[in-house]
Amino acid sequence: METRDRIIHAAITLFNQKGTKAVTTNHIAAAAGISPGNLYYHFRNKEAIIREIFSRIVEFTEAGSSYGSGFRVKPSIEHMEAVFMRVFTLHWEYRFLYREFNALLNRDKELRAAIIKDQKRRLTEVRDSIRAFINAGIFRDMDEAEIEFLKTSLWIIGTYWHSFLESGGKKITISRVEDGIDMMRTLLRPYMHETVGERNETECAKG
């Protein structure tokens, strides 16, 4: 593994375990098995490491694992479930970012700009995905207000699920991923055509 990747891997592990505030560049260097000077050769400070981690998340979603790009193939219930699983699993792997979302936004203007830019792009993808599911006959017809409400609700659940759990005193574990997906299913059920919704409930019960 390249040194830069070792630094990123060590940082993600430590951030997930302890939070970004409790972790220093010295901690990251030690976990990566390098000197602090070597770390500073690759990253100027901790904020630069966090920005690099976020850029890798963006790169991953651009490659086809986001809500929208995942729905560019023919829409289906099975594919929707797979996309939700990828999204929540991604958020688990980088849970420190979503757990500290608002705090990180306020601490780093450069990161804030990158997150806002990505969010606008992703929200457009979610909206386009909803329309694709309407056109495919999976979702019922909706007016623009309903589409906007559903788009925003899906985004809030996906982005703030871990924060919600922690604020209620619940421990974040990988098993909570399925709870988040259940929230998505429940939210979407009233927007599905009746026959599609009934078939999906039956398949979920069998699973």
TORRODO-669353 format. One record per residue (C-alpha): residue number from 1; x, y, z; residue in three letters. Coordinates in nm, 3 decimals. Last residue first. Layout:
N
resi / u / v / w / resn
NUM / X / Y / Z / ALA
...
END
This chain:
207
resi / u / v / w / resn
207 / -3.639 / -1.256 / 0.277 / GLY
206 / -3.994 / -1.394 / 0.245 / LYS
205 / -4.132 / -1.086 / 0.420 / ALA
204 / -3.928 / -0.859 / 0.191 / CYS
203 / -4.068 / -1.038 / -0.116 / GLU
202 / -4.425 / -1.001 / 0.009 / THR
201 / -4.375 / -0.632 / 0.091 / GLU
200 / -4.229 / -0.573 / -0.258 / ASN
199 / -4.519 / -0.745 / -0.430 / ARG
198 / -4.770 / -0.536 / -0.235 / GLU
197 / -4.585 / -0.214 / -0.317 / GLY
196 / -4.568 / -0.297 / -0.687 / VAL
195 / -4.937 / -0.384 / -0.703 / THR
194 / -5.033 / -0.065 / -0.518 / GLU
193 / -4.824 / 0.167 / -0.733 / HIS
192 / -4.547 / 0.303 / -0.513 / MET
191 / -4.550 / 0.645 / -0.349 / TYR
190 / -4.708 / 0.529 / -0.022 / PRO
189 / -4.429 / 0.267 / 0.018 / ARG
188 / -4.134 / 0.503 / -0.034 / LEU
187 / -4.101 / 0.628 / 0.325 / LEU
186 / -4.142 / 0.281 / 0.470 / THR
185 / -3.880 / 0.138 / 0.235 / ARG
184 / -3.635 / 0.418 / 0.316 / MET
183 / -3.684 / 0.366 / 0.690 / MET
182 / -3.626 / -0.005 / 0.639 / ASP
181 / -3.298 / 0.085 / 0.467 / ILE
180 / -3.193 / 0.277 / 0.775 / GLY
179 / -3.273 / -0.020 / 0.999 / ASP
178 / -3.070 / -0.245 / 0.765 / GLU
177 / -2.763 / -0.029 / 0.821 / VAL
176 / -2.814 / -0.051 / 1.198 / ARG
175 / -2.655 / -0.396 / 1.190 / SER
174 / -2.325 / -0.227 / 1.100 / ILE
173 / -2.324 / -0.070 / 1.444 / THR
172 / -2.385 / 0.281 / 1.577 / ILE
171 / -2.470 / 0.271 / 1.946 / LYS
170 / -2.800 / 0.431 / 2.042 / LYS
169 / -2.813 / 0.728 / 2.278 / GLY
168 / -3.087 / 0.906 / 2.083 / GLY
167 / -2.844 / 1.164 / 1.943 / SER
166 / -2.624 / 0.873 / 1.834 / GLU
165 / -2.898 / 0.714 / 1.624 / LEU
164 / -2.995 / 1.044 / 1.462 / PHE
163 / -2.635 / 1.121 / 1.377 / SER
162 / -2.601 / 0.782 / 1.210 / HIS
161 / -2.915 / 0.837 / 1.000 / TRP
160 / -2.821 / 1.191 / 0.899 / TYR
159 / -2.716 / 1.152 / 0.537 / THR
158 / -2.941 / 0.872 / 0.414 / GLY
157 / -3.246 / 0.982 / 0.610 / ILE
156 / -3.203 / 1.346 / 0.506 / ILE
155 / -3.146 / 1.256 / 0.142 / TRP
154 / -3.454 / 1.038 / 0.118 / LEU
153 / -3.663 / 1.311 / 0.278 / SER
152 / -3.532 / 1.577 / 0.040 / THR
151 / -3.610 / 1.374 / -0.270 / LYS
150 / -3.952 / 1.272 / -0.138 / LEU
149 / -4.050 / 1.632 / -0.063 / PHE
148 / -3.920 / 1.757 / -0.398 / GLU
147 / -4.107 / 1.484 / -0.586 / ILE
146 / -4.423 / 1.561 / -0.391 / GLU
145 / -4.401 / 1.932 / -0.473 / ALA
144 / -4.332 / 1.856 / -0.839 / GLU
143 / -4.651 / 1.653 / -0.879 / ASP
142 / -4.644 / 1.279 / -0.845 / MET
141 / -4.757 / 0.989 / -1.061 / ASP
140 / -4.728 / 0.651 / -0.892 / ARG
139 / -4.388 / 0.489 / -0.847 / PHE
138 / -4.297 / 0.165 / -1.022 / ILE
137 / -4.453 / 0.258 / -1.357 / GLY
136 / -4.117 / 0.301 / -1.533 / ALA
135 / -4.187 / 0.671 / -1.588 / ASN
134 / -4.244 / 0.717 / -1.215 / ILE
133 / -3.922 / 0.529 / -1.137 / PHE
132 / -3.732 / 0.753 / -1.380 / ALA
131 / -3.886 / 1.060 / -1.217 / ARG
130 / -3.764 / 0.944 / -0.877 / ILE
129 / -3.419 / 0.887 / -1.023 / SER
128 / -3.407 / 1.237 / -1.171 / ASP
127 / -3.486 / 1.381 / -0.826 / ARG
126 / -3.216 / 1.167 / -0.664 / VAL
125 / -2.963 / 1.271 / -0.927 / GLU
124 / -3.041 / 1.640 / -0.875 / THR
123 / -2.995 / 1.586 / -0.504 / LEU
122 / -2.657 / 1.428 / -0.574 / ARG
121 / -2.533 / 1.727 / -0.774 / ARG
120 / -2.646 / 1.976 / -0.512 / LYS
119 / -2.489 / 1.763 / -0.238 / GLN
118 / -2.157 / 1.748 / -0.422 / ASP
117 / -2.130 / 2.127 / -0.444 / LYS
116 / -2.234 / 2.168 / -0.080 / ILE
115 / -1.976 / 1.910 / 0.032 / ILE
114 / -1.693 / 2.069 / -0.168 / ALA
113 / -1.774 / 2.419 / -0.040 / ALA
112 / -1.788 / 2.297 / 0.320 / ARG
111 / -1.457 / 2.116 / 0.278 / LEU
110 / -1.293 / 2.440 / 0.169 / GLU
109 / -1.460 / 2.635 / 0.449 / LYS
108 / -1.337 / 2.394 / 0.717 / ASP
107 / -1.470 / 2.397 / 1.072 / ARG
106 / -1.838 / 2.473 / 1.004 / ASN
105 / -1.890 / 2.189 / 0.758 / LEU
104 / -1.700 / 1.952 / 0.985 / LEU
103 / -1.937 / 2.030 / 1.272 / ALA
102 / -2.241 / 1.980 / 1.049 / ASN
101 / -2.135 / 1.635 / 0.928 / PHE
100 / -1.987 / 1.494 / 1.246 / GLU
99 / -2.168 / 1.157 / 1.238 / ARG
98 / -2.175 / 1.165 / 0.858 / TYR
97 / -1.798 / 1.211 / 0.838 / LEU
96 / -1.722 / 0.974 / 1.125 / PHE
95 / -1.934 / 0.706 / 0.957 / ARG
94 / -1.702 / 0.660 / 0.661 / TYR
93 / -1.745 / 0.282 / 0.634 / GLU
92 / -2.098 / 0.307 / 0.772 / TRP
91 / -2.193 / 0.577 / 0.521 / HIS
90 / -2.066 / 0.356 / 0.241 / LEU
89 / -2.274 / 0.068 / 0.376 / THR
88 / -2.579 / 0.295 / 0.385 / PHE
87 / -2.530 / 0.398 / 0.022 / VAL
86 / -2.446 / 0.051 / -0.104 / ARG
85 / -2.749 / -0.099 / 0.069 / MET
84 / -2.977 / 0.172 / -0.071 / PHE
83 / -2.840 / 0.104 / -0.420 / VAL
82 / -2.907 / -0.268 / -0.387 / ALA
81 / -3.264 / -0.206 / -0.269 / GLU
80 / -3.327 / 0.024 / -0.566 / MET
79 / -3.183 / -0.238 / -0.800 / HIS
78 / -3.421 / -0.501 / -0.672 / GLU
77 / -3.720 / -0.266 / -0.691 / ILE
76 / -3.639 / -0.190 / -1.055 / SER
75 / -3.533 / 0.109 / -1.264 / PRO
74 / -3.361 / 0.031 / -1.598 / LYS
73 / -2.999 / 0.146 / -1.565 / VAL
72 / -2.930 / 0.505 / -1.471 / ARG
71 / -3.055 / 0.425 / -1.121 / PHE
70 / -2.710 / 0.372 / -0.968 / GLY
69 / -2.601 / 0.704 / -1.109 / SER
68 / -2.882 / 0.866 / -0.915 / GLY
67 / -2.861 / 0.716 / -0.570 / TYR
66 / -2.483 / 0.692 / -0.567 / SER
65 / -2.277 / 0.385 / -0.646 / SER
64 / -2.183 / 0.447 / -1.008 / GLY
63 / -1.824 / 0.565 / -1.036 / ALA
62 / -1.926 / 0.916 / -0.932 / GLU
61 / -2.017 / 0.773 / -0.592 / THR
60 / -1.665 / 0.638 / -0.545 / PHE
59 / -1.499 / 0.958 / -0.663 / GLU
58 / -1.715 / 1.160 / -0.424 / VAL
57 / -1.614 / 0.932 / -0.135 / ILE
56 / -1.252 / 0.969 / -0.241 / ARG
55 / -1.287 / 1.348 / -0.237 / SER
54 / -1.427 / 1.322 / 0.115 / PHE
53 / -1.121 / 1.131 / 0.232 / ILE
52 / -0.893 / 1.388 / 0.070 / GLU
51 / -1.078 / 1.669 / 0.248 / ARG
50 / -1.036 / 1.486 / 0.579 / ILE
49 / -0.663 / 1.451 / 0.518 / ILE
48 / -0.631 / 1.819 / 0.430 / ALA
47 / -0.810 / 1.906 / 0.754 / GLU
46 / -0.559 / 1.701 / 0.951 / LYS
45 / -0.267 / 1.911 / 0.823 / ASN
44 / -0.034 / 1.974 / 0.529 / ARG
43 / -0.073 / 1.627 / 0.385 / PHE
42 / 0.178 / 1.418 / 0.188 / HIS
41 / 0.510 / 1.555 / 0.316 / TYR
40 / 0.335 / 1.627 / 0.645 / TYR
39 / 0.286 / 1.252 / 0.694 / LEU
38 / 0.655 / 1.188 / 0.636 / ASN
37 / 0.742 / 1.450 / 0.894 / GLY
36 / 0.506 / 1.288 / 1.144 / PRO
35 / 0.704 / 0.965 / 1.101 / SER
34 / 0.545 / 0.655 / 0.952 / ILE
33 / 0.373 / 0.340 / 1.080 / GLY
32 / 0.024 / 0.440 / 0.963 / ALA
31 / -0.107 / 0.425 / 1.321 / ALA
30 / 0.186 / 0.638 / 1.438 / ALA
29 / 0.129 / 0.893 / 1.162 / ALA
28 / -0.242 / 0.912 / 1.241 / ILE
27 / -0.182 / 0.969 / 1.611 / HIS
26 / 0.077 / 1.235 / 1.530 / ASN
25 / -0.171 / 1.401 / 1.293 / THR
24 / -0.406 / 1.431 / 1.588 / THR
23 / -0.725 / 1.240 / 1.672 / VAL
22 / -0.961 / 1.352 / 1.949 / ALA
21 / -1.131 / 1.615 / 1.733 / LYS
20 / -1.189 / 1.379 / 1.439 / THR
19 / -1.390 / 1.122 / 1.628 / GLY
18 / -1.252 / 0.834 / 1.834 / LYS
17 / -1.321 / 0.506 / 1.653 / GLN
16 / -1.440 / 0.628 / 1.315 / ASN
15 / -1.174 / 0.899 / 1.306 / PHE
14 / -0.907 / 0.644 / 1.401 / LEU
13 / -1.001 / 0.397 / 1.126 / THR
12 / -1.046 / 0.670 / 0.866 / ILE
11 / -0.709 / 0.824 / 0.956 / ALA
10 / -0.524 / 0.493 / 0.934 / ALA
9 / -0.668 / 0.421 / 0.587 / HIS
8 / -0.588 / 0.773 / 0.466 / ILE
7 / -0.231 / 0.757 / 0.593 / ILE
6 / -0.178 / 0.413 / 0.444 / ARG
5 / -0.315 / 0.540 / 0.111 / ASP
4 / -0.061 / 0.823 / 0.106 / ARG
3 / 0.217 / 0.581 / 0.195 / THR
2 / 0.132 / 0.345 / -0.092 / GLU
1 / 0.000 / 0.000 / 0.000 / MET
END
